[in-house]
Amino acid sequence: MCGLRRVAPAVAIVCGVLLLGAAACGDDEPRELAVLTHDSFDMEEELLARFEEEHNVTVTLIEGGDANEIVARSILNAGNPEADLLFGVDNFSYHRALEAGVFEPYEAGRRGELPDELLAAVGGTPELTPVDYGFVDINVDLEAGLEELPTALEDLADPRWRGALVVQDPATSSPGLQFLALTVALLGEGGWQQFWEALRGNDVRVTDGWTAAYYTEFTRNGGDRPLVVSYTSSPAAEVFFGELDEPPTGTLAAWPLLRQVEAAGVLAGAKEPELAGAFIDFMLSDDFQAQIPGTMFVYPALPGTPTPEWWRWAEVGAESLELDATAEEIDRWIREWTEIMRR
């Protein structure tokens, strides 16, 4: 094992171990692979150590915020990247990155096993390889004493749920943008704007990111909002971390949901493009895919990947929606949303 370094946005934290001699890492000094990721990236240390040993490499994880932030960061450094690989670009942030020439093509060994809908969600281009996916929906605190639950998206603006909902700003939050896009997909032009005007009048609360919404404002964690925009896998995470038999939260799943697909790509101008490609193949390995539910709490991209028993609480029967939008359209949604919410 040649050691992992995890680099926070402002502070480098060396988490690796000292080399124990040539037998540990080979006769040559290990190379370094830099991976730019969102803050929620995680994986089993033993699994990463195996990759490092097999490839005689030290992996450095550079945490750069959420999907929107890491894409913006990679665009600023296009052609002269701070990393070799980016993981976390998603179906609503990839357009801008491709237009800026952020990535170079790489054909993953198991690309042919990925579902067509996941590939299409990130443009079907060889520059991007889907690794996982998730769904954003309304989570409810089942112990908050709500007498009834919304059964249609428009119900969230009904006075019965006044002051009950907390959402995230789509300009600064990936799940916030996913939820905004869901309202666009379900309600259409004109309808989604009216919906958000009604939500504003119904005392919706807006936070900058998911952490503040879920761990500060949500009643499950001491807040005063029993409804929160979160992931359909959040109830399963509650079971896992709380060692519970069943979750104290649920997802409404009362309408079709948008699939958020996360992908990886080799950065154009990378110092170690071959290692970056090897890491993408590693992320599509059986072992890596199988640990995704227990580390990042999203769904593995490869069909048939075994999941733990508690993951059944993440399975929802909602219909899956697809929505393709250009970078310009997404910018307009965010701009109009901001204008509505600041009136």
Order of alpha helices (4+ residues) and beta strands (2+ residues): beta-beta-alpha-beta-alpha-beta-alpha-beta-alpha-beta-alpha-beta-beta-alpha-alpha-beta-beta-alpha-beta-beta-alpha-alpha-beta-beta-alpha
